[in-house]
Structure formats: structure tokens, C-alpha cells
Amino acid sequence: MSEKVDLYDNAYGHYASDAYREVRIETYGQDFGQTSWVTTEESNEIPQLLGLSRDSYVLEIGCGSGGYALHVAEKIGCRVEGLDINAAGVRNANRLAGERGLASRAHFEHCDVSKKLPFADKTFDAAFSNDVLCHVPGRGAVLGEIFRVLKPGGRMLFSDALIVGGLLSHEEIATRSSIGYYVYSPPGENERLLEQAGFRQVRVLETTGSAARIALRWRDAREKRKEALVTAEGNTNFEGLQRFLSCVHLLTSEKRLLRHLYIASKERGSA
Ligand SMILES: C[S@@+](CC[C@H](N)C(=O)[O-])C[C@H]1O[C@@H](n2cnc3c(N)ncnc32)[C@H](O)[C@@H]1O
């Protein structure tokens, strides 16, 4: 079995260090503090897919470092609320909000989103979650909570990179799961759970190729900065994360794991 490997504590704890920043720029092109498979192109499309305007109040489930939510707040002029279970991520996000003069419009909270969300019904105009729900138990209930806190007419978007598309060995599943808790889903299950939660107008975009490309670039960018990264996170963790990224690249480029992006609506007139 693969040893447990840390991704998020190191990524958020060392957010401002040169090596981690350079890895993000080389991997994604634009640095939004990502730890996901979201390309810059997809990052740029999300506000439009959600129909955001400067009047929108937006929830990000699993905001990580906070960099992307702050970019959205800055670019669109809207208000954002971010939730994440990682304390270093939430600390970083609130620090960046202060530094960028966005603290009045962007707020981040430590929260396990598998529990009831800390907001009243019909609070948000839109919600999104980039590569997070695969880490959270009880997806049906989580989608139900997102539905509850959205206003009627609101849209939600999430991505899932763990849809099983082919044969996977137990070693591959262990390496792919080495950074934490993971839920693998069969094709069609997310659509079924969205409908069950009350969402309608479900659209699905195929983004498996993005995950394959990002994983390779991320691994190679880290390899170039091996010395600094080993000093920061230790050799065992460095090698474990390289194996994880190689595994993501292999499984997604062979389409044995798929990544899909879901966009859905809470229709006007919904409870
Ligand atoms: C793949 S990262 C994505 C982060 C960010 N959305 C991005 O695009 O870079 C997954 C995030 O989910 C968070 N997460 C995992 N389980 C969670 C839970 N139960 N509640 C809230 N956040 C969770 C992790 O801490 C991590 O920041």
C-alpha cells in the first residue's frame, strides 16, 4: 500500500515561498494558488458559466489557498465566501484578502463541508467547487446543502476527476488515493445525485485532458525544483507526491479515470 502523502498542508503552508510559487506559474500559467486540475482557461470560464455579476454573492466549497476566490472577487467585483477544512489554507486566504484590500468582500472560514453548511437557506447567487467533492463523504447530502443555501435561479458548478472510466489496479487506486480520503464514482452518478438534490438543467463538460496535462506539468515543474521542495516537505513526501502526479497523468491520459465539469441550476420556484 502507498504511504500517506501530504499535498495541502505543504502547498498552503509554503504558499509564498519561491519554489511553490514558481511551480504554480509553470504548471498553470497564471497563479491562483491552485492545488487542482483547473486550467487557466477553465478558471477564466467559471464566472461566465455561473453567470456572475458584481451583485453576486458567491460560495466556494473547498477554497484551498483562497487565491482563485480572491481573483473572482477582484475581477467580477462580487462578494465571496470560501470554506475549507485545511486550517493553513483558510489562514492564507484571509491573509491574502487583507493584503489585497478585499477583506470587506471576501471571507474564508474553516469548515468541514460534509456537515451542515453554516449559512441560512437561499443565501447565495452561485456556488462552485473545484476538485473538492471527491474528498468529501456523503456527496448526496453535500449537494443537498449546496442546493439549500442557493437562491432560486442560482447556479452551481463542480468538477470531479475521479470518475472511473476503465480498469484500475489496487496499486493504482492506492497511489491515486495516497494524499487523503477519496470517493471514486461511476459515470452518471453525479448527474443522478444532482437531480436527486433538486438541481435541473445539468450540463456536463469533458475535461479529462486538462487533468492529464496539468499533472504532467506539475510533476515536471516540481522535479526542476527538487532541492528546495525536499528541504520544505522532506524527501519521502516529495517522492510520494511525484508518484501521485505521475499516476494522475497515466490514469487520465489513458482515460481510465475521467474528469468532468458539472453545471446545474436551482430553478426559480424551487423551495
Ligand atoms: C484539490 S484541492 C482544491 C482546492 C481549490 N479548490 C483549488 O482549485 O485549488 C481540494 C481541497 O478540498 C479541501 N477539502 C477536503 N475535504 C474537505 C472537507 N471535508 N471540507 C472542506 N474542504 C475539504 C482540501 O483541504 C483542499 O483544499
The ligand as an SDF file (V2000), in Angstrom:
LIG
                    3D

 27 29  0  0  0  0  0  0  0  0999 V2000
   -7.8350   19.5500   -4.9390 C   0  0  0  0  0  0  0  0  0  0  0  0
   -7.8780   20.7420   -3.6520 S   0  0  0  0  0  0  0  0  0  0  0  0
   -8.6910   22.0630   -4.4990 C   0  0  0  0  0  0  0  0  0  0  0  0
   -8.5200   23.4020   -3.8440 C   0  0  0  0  0  0  0  0  0  0  0  0
   -9.0340   24.5670   -4.7150 C   0  0  0  0  0  0  0  0  0  0  0  0
  -10.4360   24.4150   -4.9830 N   0  0  0  0  0  0  0  0  0  0  0  0
   -8.2480   24.6670   -5.9990 C   0  0  0  0  0  0  0  0  0  0  0  0
   -8.8580   24.6430   -7.0740 O   0  0  0  0  0  0  0  0  0  0  0  0
   -7.0230   24.7830   -5.9360 O   0  0  0  0  0  0  0  0  0  0  0  0
   -9.1150   20.0900   -2.5740 C   0  0  0  0  0  0  0  0  0  0  0  0
   -9.4460   20.9600   -1.3690 C   0  0  0  0  0  0  0  0  0  0  0  0
  -10.5530   20.3490   -0.6700 O   0  0  0  0  0  0  0  0  0  0  0  0
  -10.3690   20.5840    0.7160 C   0  0  0  0  0  0  0  0  0  0  0  0
  -11.2170   19.6290    1.4530 N   0  0  0  0  0  0  0  0  0  0  0  0
  -11.0670   18.2890    1.5320 C   0  0  0  0  0  0  0  0  0  0  0  0
  -12.0230   17.7510    2.3300 N   0  0  0  0  0  0  0  0  0  0  0  0
  -12.8030   18.7860    2.7450 C   0  0  0  0  0  0  0  0  0  0  0  0
  -13.9460   18.8790    3.6030 C   0  0  0  0  0  0  0  0  0  0  0  0
  -14.4890   17.7950    4.1670 N   0  0  0  0  0  0  0  0  0  0  0  0
  -14.4660   20.1060    3.8390 N   0  0  0  0  0  0  0  0  0  0  0  0
  -13.9140   21.2260    3.2770 C   0  0  0  0  0  0  0  0  0  0  0  0
  -12.8420   21.1800    2.4630 N   0  0  0  0  0  0  0  0  0  0  0  0
  -12.2920   19.9890    2.1970 C   0  0  0  0  0  0  0  0  0  0  0  0
   -8.8660   20.3940    0.8920 C   0  0  0  0  0  0  0  0  0  0  0  0
   -8.4020   20.9240    2.1100 O   0  0  0  0  0  0  0  0  0  0  0  0
   -8.3160   21.0900   -0.3400 C   0  0  0  0  0  0  0  0  0  0  0  0
   -8.0540   22.4510   -0.1060 O   0  0  0  0  0  0  0  0  0  0  0  0
  1  2  1  0
  2  3  1  0
  2 10  1  0
  3  4  1  0
  4  5  1  0
  5  6  1  0
  5  7  1  0
  7  8  2  0
  7  9  1  0
 10 11  1  0
 11 12  1  0
 11 26  1  0
 12 13  1  0
 13 14  1  0
 13 24  1  0
 14 15  1  0
 14 23  1  0
 15 16  2  0
 16 17  1  0
 17 18  1  0
 17 23  2  0
 18 19  1  0
 18 20  2  0
 20 21  1  0
 21 22  2  0
 22 23  1  0
 24 25  1  0
 24 26  1  0
 26 27  1  0
M  CHG  2   2   1   9  -1
M  END
$$$$
